[in-house]
């Protein structure tokens, strides 16, 4: 009976964490470039149950009953990097990546971060920046150097071959990078990721005047949330039943009447 109690409690702890992740996904269903997270659970290592209820020539003999798991625990949280739907904004400082890759941006200390959120603006110094003020990097077509994209008062036009055209001159290309293993990417807030061993991305196109929407399926995620709540409630009822039974065992069995 106590084994069932442990299994239900471990399941409730896991379901509570899953509910938090699902709720966060729903809260970001309209967040530009947001990538859905999924909690992965795994069962605890199974143990072999045995007893000595079998006797041979009056001597107890060990016999295996079978294996049993004591519940489930959290294994990992996985981020889905599936591309979201592109939404037209008609804003010439909004950009969406069609394909794999991330915009590379720099914070105030020149630390690199990566994002799929292309809702940029031009700051008072004339540089293309994120909403949080991180400078968007590009490759200078004249020097081949990586540097923050300086726009000044020019109008940005992205050409079909991904060049950033300023006043009729193809001055930059966006510095789009990718990673061989997305498992190493860490969410840092403000729709930013940090990671190591970035490589140059090639299979992409930049769409100007568009933003990439969240890849969260609101309907499927809502259904999963309802399912999680019902599973949690079912485990609560199991625990209440076991608790009631244990209470009766402790207080009623053996009572002299």
Long-range contacts (C-beta under 8 A, 24 or more apart in sequence): 1-242, 1-245, 1-246, 3-68, 3-70, 4-238, 4-242, 5-239, 5-242, 5-243, 6-70, 6-71, 7-69, 7-70, 7-71, 8-71, 8-235, 8-238, 8-239, 8-242, 9-71, 9-235, 9-239, 10-44, 10-70, 10-71, 10-72, 10-73, 11-71, 11-72, 11-231, 11-235, 12-232, 12-235, 12-236, 12-239, 13-73, 14-39, 14-41, 14-72, 14-73, 14-74, 15-228, 15-231, 15-232, 15-235, 16-232, 17-74, 18-228, 19-225, 19-228, 19-229, 19-232, 21-77, 22-221, 22-224, 22-225, 22-228, 23-225, 25-216, 25-221, 26-216, 26-218, 26-221, 26-222, 26-225, 28-214, 28-216, 29-214, 29-216, 29-218, 29-221, 30-213, 30-214, 31-191, 31-214, 32-117, 32-118, 32-119, 32-191, 32-211, 32-212, 32-213, 32-214, 33-84, 33-115, 33-116, 33-117, 33-118, 33-191, 33-211, 33-212, 33-213, 33-214, 34-84, 34-191, 34-214, 34-215, 34-216, 35-79, 35-80, 35-81, 35-82, 35-116, 35-214, 35-215, 36-79, 36-80, 36-82, 36-214, 36-215, 36-216, 36-217, 36-221, 37-77, 37-78, 37-79, 37-80, 38-77, 38-78, 38-79, 38-80, 39-74, 39-76, 39-77, 39-78, 40-74, 40-75, 40-76, 40-77, 40-78, 41-72, 41-73, 41-74, 41-75, 42-72, 42-73, 42-75, 43-69, 43-71, 43-72, 43-73, 44-69, 44-70, 44-71, 44-72, 44-73, 45-69, 79-182, 79-185, 79-187, 80-215, 81-182, 82-215, 83-212, 83-215, 84-116, 84-212, 84-213, 84-214, 84-215, 85-212, 85-213, 86-207, 86-210, 86-211, 86-212, 86-213, 87-210, 87-211, 87-212, 87-213, 88-209, 88-210, 89-209, 89-210, 89-211, 90-209, 91-209, 92-155, 92-156, 92-157, 92-208, 92-209, 93-119, 93-120, 93-121, 93-122, 93-128, 93-156, 94-118, 94-119, 94-120, 94-208, 94-209, 94-210, 94-211, 95-120, 95-158, 95-174, 95-206, 95-207, 95-208, 95-210, 95-211, 96-206, 96-207, 96-210, 96-211, 96-212, 97-176, 97-204, 97-205, 97-206, 97-207, 97-212, 98-204, 98-205, 98-206, 98-207, 99-201, 99-203, 99-204, 99-205, 100-178, 100-201, 100-203, 100-204, 101-176, 101-177, 101-178, 101-201, 101-203, 101-204, 102-176, 102-177, 102-178, 102-179, 102-193, 102-201, 103-136, 103-137, 103-174, 103-175, 103-176, 104-136, 104-137, 104-146, 104-175, 104-176, 104-177, 104-198, 105-129, 105-130, 105-134, 105-135, 105-136, 105-137, 105-192, 106-134, 106-135, 106-137, 106-148, 107-134, 108-133, 112-194, 112-198, 113-188, 113-192, 113-193, 113-194, 114-177, 114-185, 114-192, 114-193, 114-194, 114-195, 114-198, 115-191, 115-192, 115-193, 116-191, 116-212, 117-191, 117-211, 117-212, 118-210, 118-211, 118-212, 119-211, 122-151, 126-150, 126-151, 126-152, 126-153, 127-151, 128-156, 130-190, 130-191, 131-190, 132-190, 132-192, 134-190, 134-192, 136-174, 137-175, 138-164, 138-172, 138-173, 138-174, 138-175, 139-172, 139-173, 139-174, 139-175, 140-171, 140-172, 141-170, 141-171, 141-172, 141-173, 142-171, 146-175, 149-174, 156-208, 157-208, 158-206, 158-208, 162-204, 162-205, 162-206, 174-206, 176-200, 176-201, 176-204, 176-206, 177-201
